[in-house]
Amino acid sequence: LLPGVPAEMQAMFERHLAGPIADAGAGRVILTHGLQCFGAGESQIGAALADLMRPGQNPAVGTTADEGVISVRVSAAGDSPEQARRLLLDTADEIRRRLGQLVFGEGQATLAQAVGQLLARGGKTLALAESCTGGWMAKAVTDVSGSSGYFLRGYVTYTNEAKTELLGVRAELIAEHGAVSSEVARAMAVGCRERARSDYAVSVTGIAGPTGGMPQRPVGLAWLGLAGPHCVATRELRLSPSLSRESIRLRTVRAGLNWLRLVLLDPGSLNPQTR
């Protein structure tokens, strides 16, 4: 996308596009590829790839952001498909090396696809217990074809009573700590895993807004729980209250899936410390 101000658009076109377009017209081959990342901001990823993103380089590297997912685009030009492909693959390999586990997939891959591949590869199963996301995480998981091979069930426990009736979360625990708390997220994950008899269970409870926030529990606060074969842990997520309800819910879903992805990559990283 180019800026709408004519002077800025002309300068950007001359600096960044005129050369590649001319190259394409001269019979050069241009190949593109994308790497999908989660767990760091666009500025942080940009800093890690700063030298690769300098204008006028071949391959050209750029980033875009979409609700926490950072896409890194690589475009390589060559005199032949083989030359362009070699440049593309070498640069993509270097990006993976620098970003490590921030990279969760290639092309148009989603976090749910990445999680599904890891569950299927390890022969593990998953169940979900959701409050503020209202089943969105389960939808993301089941959007992936073949998810019935590893996804067992999902609970949408939107009220306190549902958390108690369906997951066994003690009413006294909710009364003492509040529904949006580490303690309740932990109990939701444990209850979900026990009832579903799954290898892993992820829980989420939070305040998506725009109403319902309080000074000690503002809009954008969520607690995630993750129960595995040997351990259960919780993680706090704080998103900007200025985000829309939809954005808060989507980013919460993605944060939960990404945490599970990282644990599946390294099961030893799941420890009982609250973060």
Residue pairs with C-beta under 8 A, 6 or more apart in sequence:
2 8
2 9
2 12
2 13
3 9
3 12
15 55
15 56
16 55
16 56
16 60
19 56
20 30
20 60
20 75
20 77
23 30
23 77
24 30
24 77
28 77
28 78
28 79
28 84
29 77
29 78
29 79
29 80
29 81
29 83
29 84
30 75
30 76
30 77
30 84
31 75
31 76
31 78
31 81
31 84
31 85
31 88
32 73
32 74
32 75
32 76
32 88
33 73
33 74
33 88
33 92
33 106
33 107
34 71
34 72
34 73
34 74
34 106
34 107
34 108
35 71
35 72
35 74
35 92
35 95
35 96
35 99
35 103
35 105
35 106
36 69
36 70
36 71
36 72
36 103
36 104
36 105
36 106
36 107
36 108
36 109
36 110
37 45
37 69
37 70
37 71
37 72
37 99
37 102
37 103
37 104
38 68
38 69
38 70
38 102
38 104
38 111
38 254
38 258
39 101
39 102
39 258
39 262
40 70
40 99
40 102
41 65
41 70
42 63
42 64
42 65
42 70
45 63
45 70
45 72
45 99
45 102
46 53
46 63
48 98
48 99
49 61
49 63
49 72
49 95
49 98
49 99
52 59
52 61
52 91
52 94
52 95
53 61
53 62
53 63
58 76
58 77
58 87
59 74
59 75
59 76
59 77
59 87
59 88
59 91
60 74
60 75
60 76
61 72
61 73
61 74
61 75
61 91
61 95
62 72
62 73
63 70
63 71
63 72
63 73
64 70
64 71
64 73
65 71
67 247
67 250
67 251
67 254
68 250
68 251
68 254
68 255
69 111
69 254
70 102
72 95
72 99
74 88
74 91
74 92
74 95
75 88
76 84
76 85
76 87
76 88
76 91
77 84
77 87
78 84
78 85
78 86
78 87
95 103
96 103
101 262
101 265
104 111
104 114
104 258
104 261
105 111
105 113
105 114
110 140
110 143
110 144
111 140
111 254
111 257
111 258
111 261
112 140
112 141
112 143
112 144
112 147
112 257
113 144
114 257
114 261
115 126
115 141
115 257
115 260
115 261
115 264
116 141
116 144
116 146
116 147
116 150
118 124
118 261
118 264
118 265
119 125
119 126
119 150
119 151
119 200
119 264
120 146
120 149
120 150
122 264
124 150
124 199
124 200
124 264
125 150
125 151
125 152
125 196
125 198
125 199
125 200
126 141
126 150
126 151
126 152
126 198
126 199
126 200
126 201
126 202
126 260
127 151
127 152
127 153
127 154
127 155
127 192
127 193
127 195
127 196
127 198
127 200
127 201
128 137
128 138
128 141
128 151
128 153
128 154
128 155
128 192
128 201
128 202
128 203
129 154
129 155
129 157
129 167
129 188
129 189
129 191
129 192
129 201
129 202
129 203
129 204
129 225
130 136
130 137
130 138
130 154
130 155
130 156
130 157
130 203
130 204
131 156
131 157
131 158
131 163
131 179
131 188
131 203
131 204
131 205
131 206
132 180
132 204
132 205
132 206
132 207
132 208
132 222
132 249
132 252
133 204
133 206
133 208
133 249
133 252
133 253
133 256
134 156
134 158
134 249
135 154
135 156
136 249
136 250
136 253
137 154
137 202
137 204
137 253
137 256
137 257
138 151
138 154
138 156
140 253
140 257
141 147
141 151
141 154
141 257
142 151
152 196
152 197
152 198
153 196
153 198
155 162
155 166
155 167
155 192
156 162
157 163
157 166
157 167
157 169
157 188
160 171
160 174
160 179
163 169
163 174
163 179
163 184
163 187
163 188
164 170
164 171
164 174
166 191
166 195
167 187
167 188
167 191
167 192
167 195
168 187
168 191
168 194
168 195
169 184
169 187
169 188
169 191
170 187
173 183
173 184
173 187
174 184
176 183
177 183
177 184
178 184
178 217
179 205
180 205
180 206
180 207
180 217
180 221
180 222
180 223
181 205
181 223
182 223
182 234
182 236
182 274
184 205
184 223
185 203
185 204
185 205
185 223
185 224
185 225
185 234
186 203
186 225
186 232
186 233
186 234
187 225
188 203
188 205
188 225
189 201
189 202
189 203
189 225
189 226
189 227
189 232
189 234
190 201
190 225
190 227
190 232
192 198
192 201
192 202
192 203
192 227
193 200
193 201
193 227
199 228
199 229
200 226
200 227
200 228
200 229
200 260
200 263
200 264
201 225
201 226
201 227
202 224
202 225
202 226
202 256
202 257
202 259
202 260
203 224
203 225
203 226
203 227
204 222
204 223
204 224
204 225
204 252
204 253
204 256
205 222
205 223
206 220
206 221
206 222
206 223
206 237
206 248
206 252
207 213
207 217
207 218
207 219
207 220
207 221
207 222
208 219
208 245
208 248
208 249
208 252
209 219
209 220
209 241
209 245
209 248
210 219
210 245
211 219
212 219
213 219
213 220
213 221
213 241
218 238
218 241
219 241
219 248
220 238
220 239
220 240
220 241
220 243
220 248
221 236
221 237
221 238
221 239
222 236
222 237
222 238
222 239
222 248
222 252
222 255
223 234
223 235
223 236
223 237
224 234
224 235
224 236
224 237
224 252
224 255
224 256
224 259
225 232
225 233
225 234
225 235
226 232
226 233
226 234
226 235
226 256
226 259
226 260
226 263
226 270
228 263
228 267
228 270
229 267
230 270
231 270
231 271
231 272
232 272
233 270
233 271
233 272
233 273
233 274
233 275
234 274
234 275
235 255
235 259
235 274
235 275
236 274
236 275
237 251
237 252
237 255
239 247
239 248
239 251
239 252
243 251
262 269
263 269
263 270
